[in-house]
Amino acid sequence: MITTPQRKLPLQTTRRPYRTLQGWALVTLIEQGVVTECEQHGHYLDRADPDARNRAREEAWRNQFPNATPDACTAALEDVIRGIGDTCPDCG
């Protein structure tokens, strides 16, 4: 039985889901349940859950964005959450 050599694909490096501090903050807020997504329109919505916000702050303190201080990460979380409302602008 003759086998043909298997063609190897080049290794693909996985990219982080964020490139900026604000992107990191949004991902952290989503992961901790601070914000949800409108099922119909895709806008992010603030859940107004103080426990989730506290979890996000703790996560920001433990696992910072690369080359950022914990204080800068916490400030980025607060900045991003200020820009997210509790109602979808398209739902009315």
Secondary structure, 3 states (H helix, E strand, C coil): CCCCCCCCCCCCCCCCCCCCHHHHHHHHHHHCCCEEECCCCCCEEECCCHHHHHHHHHHHHHCCCCCCCHHHHHHHHHHHHHCCCCCCCCCC
